[in-house]
């Protein structure tokens, strides 16, 4: 069965890709939605109701802290898990292992961890981290070695190049041990992902490129004697008709000047991220030919960093593309849309039932439906009560 996660916009939400919804004229729906517990709680409860298993919360200087935000949201949800993104270089492995164990106990086992090796160098330096990219991955390798040993109940002594702990141990172990989600497209990222990730995440590239990346990680994981599951991070615009979906995609770029796109692209080209470079290569900075594969739209990446592609189409078309990625080995989908509350409903009420009919998805809180065996007794038409004809 496929697993779906939604996204919590802890930087704020709106009906636009950028701009926060400010300056919307009277008479047009829009506006900025601050990332309050009340609003994020609406999104989280909606995701839970619709059948999403978890929700990704980002990390960075541009959003609220993921650990604190999700800890508060456990109180307004019952089942939803939280895929908490964090950066290994900003806290000790012992503290991270302890925080995860505490989260698991107090939430009833609802933590998933998304290890983000590091953003851009200038942002890392703002947090006091001055390692270069390859060194950050080497540190992540040591960090996860220590964390996993602690979660396994070991007392850990580690004196590495980047991480040093003595007699580290946890008084109480996490139950269950939270799965580790990890992404990275560079040569330095692959071996670390293969050694430590439970779920390897890729951004939404065309299927052929995704297939090649999955084969790369499978090979590295086999060398490490491990099996790794796979997930993909995508935006989504699903509507009753393909025409309506593509009209919404075009609307998201309406009003964004070419100069603003050029400025965004110049900033993104300075990124050290191999994944970001691959996102930029999909559209080349141009509004033309943004459908880079059937129903895969690269328009988001024109003006925003990170995951830059969206599945766009009718509910059936989006379900078809999800099935196509699943055939490559993708079992988990981390999705988002603008605005996150309404788009969760479009996807949950439109696409998930299609996947359910195909036997690819089932609501995690509802038992499987079994059809009773026929009894041989024909159904009788009940009589119409008097006065009800």
N, C-alpha and C positions, 0 to 999 in steps of 0.2 A: 504494500500500500504506500502511496505517496504521502509525504508529510509537508504541510504548508505552514510557514511562519509569516507574520505580518511585521510591520515596522512602527516604531514609536518616534515621532519627530520631536525630540527633546530640545530642539532649537526653535520650535514654533512651526505653525502650519498655515497654509492658505490654499487658494485655488490656482496659484501660479507656481511655476518652477522656481522663480527667483522673485525677490522684491517684497515678500511678506504680506502682500495684499494691501499695501498702503496706497492711498490716493484713489481708491475705487470710487467712481462717481455714484451719486445717489440714483437709485433705480436699477443698479446692477448688483447682483449677488457677489459678495467678496468681502475682503477684510482680513486683517491679521488675527491669528488665533494663538495666543501665548501658550507656552508649554506648561500649563498648570496641572496639578494633580487631577482636578476635575475634568479637564479636557482630555489629557492623556488617559485618564481612567475610562472615559467614554470609548476611546479607540480600543483600549485593552479589553473592555467588556464586550464590545462588538466583535472583536476578533475571536474571543472565547466562545461567544454564542454561535458564530458562523462555522466554527470547526477548525480554526487555526490552532496548531499545537503550541506555538510560541510566538514571541515578538522580539525582534532585534532592536537593541538600543545602542546608538553610536557612541563613539568616544572622541574627544578633541576639545580644543579651546573654544570652539564655536557652538557647543551644546552643553546642556546640563550634565552633571556627573551621572554616569550610567548606574553605578552601584546604588547610590542614594535614591535616584529616581525609581528604579525598579523595586527596591526594598519597600518604598511607600506604596507602590502599585500592587504589591502582593495583598495588601489589605482591602483592596476594592475588587479583587478577582478571586476566583475559586480554583480554577484548573490551569489557566494559562501559564506557560513557562516563559522565562525571560532569558534571552540570548544576550548576555551582558558583555559588551566589548570593553577591553582594557588593554593597556600597554605594559608589557613586562618591565621595561626600564624605569617605571615610575613608582614601583613599590617592591618590597623584598618578596622573594618566593614564599617564605614562611608566612608572611602576612597575607599574601594572596591565597595560599592554601587554607589558612584559618578563616578568612572572610568567606571563601566558598563553602567551607564546612558549616559555618554559622548560617549562611543563607539557606543552605539545604535543610537544616534543622528547623529554622523558623518559618520557612515557606512551605514545608512539606515536600521537599524534593523538587522544586520548580526552577532550578538554576541550570542554564547551559552557558558555557563560557566561550567567547569569541576572542581569541588572542590576536591582537593587532601589533605587529612587531614595531611599527613606528610610522608616524606621518612624515611630513617633510622636515628636513634638517632644521630649518629656522623655527618650526613649532616645537620640535624636540628640545632645542636649545633653550626655548622659553621655559620649559619644565626642568631645566638643569641637566639635560642629557646631551652630551657632546660626541657620542660615538657616530661613526659613519654607518652607511647602510649595511654593508657586509658584517660589520662588527655587531650591529644591532641583531642581526639574525643569529650570529654566533652566541650572543647573550641569551636570546630567546631559547636556543637549544639547551643551554645550561639551566636556565630558569625552569623550563618545563620538565627537565630531568629531575630537579629537586622537588617540584610541586607534585609530580606523579608519585615519587617515592614517599613523600609525606602522606599523600592520600592513601597509599597502600599500607600505612602503619609503621613505616621504617623510621628509625632515628638516623638522621642524615648528617654526615660530614662531607662537605664539598669545598674544595679549594681550586677554583677554576680561574680562567683568565678574566672573567667578568662577574662571576657570582661566587661568594664565599659565605658559607654558614657552618657553624659548629654545634653539634648535638641538637640539631633542630628536630622537633617532633610536634605532633598534634595531640592535645589531650583528648579530643573527640574527633572521630573520623567522619567525613561526609557520607551520607547514606541516602540515595545512591551517590557514587562518584559522578560528578558532572561531566558530561561529554565535552571534549575540546573541539571547537570549530576553528579552522585556520585557513587563511588564504595567502596567496603570493604567487607571482608568475616568474620571478627572477631565478637565476641559477642558484643563488644563495638560499632562496625560500624553499625550493623543492625538497631537498633532503630533510630539512627541519619538519616540514609538513608530513613527510612520509614516516618519520620516526615518532611523531607525537600526536598528530591529529586523529580524531575519531571521524570527523567529517571535514573533507577538504572542500572549501568554497571557491568557486570561480565567478567572476562577473559574466554578464550575459553577452558572450560573443556568438557569432554564427555557429551552427552545429558542427561544421567540419573543424573549426578551430577549437571548440570545446572538446571534441573527441580526441584531438591530438594532445591536448593538455591532460585529459584524464588518463590517456595511455602513458604519458610521461610519469604521472604520479603513481599509477599502478605499478610500473616497473621499479621505481624507487622504493615503494612500499614492499614489494616482493623481495628486493634485496635486503630490506630491514626485517624480513620475516613477519610482516604485518599485513592486515587487510584494512582498507580505508573506504568509508562511504563517501558519497559525493553530493554536494549541494550547489545551487546556483542562485546568485543575487540579481534580481531584475525588478524594474518598475512594470506596471501593468495598466493598460487602458482597455477595458472590455465593455462592450455595449451590446444591445439587442441586435444591432446591425453593424456590419463592417463600416458602412458609410458614417454612422454616428461616431464610431470609435476614432476613425481617422480625422473627422472634423474636430474632435476634442484634442487630438494630438497637434493638429495645426493651430488650434486656439492657444495652446500653451506657449507657442513661439510668437504669436501675434503680439505686436507692441514692443518686442525686444529688438532694439536697433542693431543694425549690422556692426556699428562701432562697439556696442556692448559685447557682442559675440566675439569680435576680434580681441577685445581686452581680456575677456575670460579665457580665450584660447592661449593668449600670450602667457598668462599666469600659469595655466595648466601645463604648458610645454616646459616650464622650468622644474616640473616635478621630477623627483628621483625614482618614482614608482614605475616599474615595468608594466604593471597592470594598467596604470593610467596612460602610459604610452600606447598600449594596445587599444584602449578606448578611443584615444585621439585618432589613431590610424583608421578607425572604422568610418569616420565621416570627413576627415581631412579639413575640418573647419568650415565646411560649406553647408548651406541649407539644402543643396541639391542632392537628390538620390539618398535620402535619409533612411529609406527602407532597405537595409543592407542585406536582408535575408527575408523570406516570406514572413510577414507579420512581426518583424524585428526592427524597431525604429531607434535610430541613434540620436534623435533630437535632444534628449536630456543632456547628453554629454557635450553639446555645444556651449552650454552655459553653466554647467555644474561639474565638479570633480566627483571622483568615485564611480560607482555603478552608473553608466551613462546610457543604457539601452532599456527599452520598454517593449513588452509584448502588446501589440495593438491589433484589435480586430473584434469580430463577433465572438460571443461566448464559445461557440463551437470551434472557431478558428484558433482562439487562444488555447483551448483544450487540446487541439491538434498539435500545436507547437510544444505544449508541455509534454504530451505523449512522445513527441519526437526526441526531446531532451532525455526523457526517461529511458527511451530505448538505447541511448548512449551510456546509461549508467547513473543518471541523476535521479536521486530519490527524495531529496529535500529542496524545497523552493522557498527562498526568502524574498518576499514581494513587498511592494509599496506603491503608492499612487497619490496624486494631488487632487483634492485634499484626502488625507488618510482615512478619515471617518467614512466619507461617502464612497470612496473607491473600494474600501473593504466590503461594503454591501454589494457593489456592482460585481465584484469577483465572487464573493461568497454565495450570492443568490443566483448568479448567472453561470459561472464556469464550474464551480464545485459540483453542482448537480449533474452536469454533463460527464464529468470524470467519474462521479458515483455510478452513473448508468453503465459506464464502461468497465466497472469493477476495479478502477485504479485508485479510488479514494473512498473512505468512509469516515463519517463524523466521529471523532475520538471519544465523545461522551455518550454516544448512542449505540446500543447493541446492534449487531447485525440482524437484518430483517430476514426471517425465514418464512417461506410460503408453506402454509399447512397442506398436508396431503388431502386430496379430494376424498370426500366421504361417500360419494355415490348418491347422496340425497340432493335432488335438484333444489335450487333456490326458488322459493315461492315469493310472488309479489305480495307485499303486505297490503291488507285492505286499506282503503282511504277512509279515515274517520268521517263521520257524518259532519256536514257543514264545512269540510275542508277540500271539496272537489274543485 
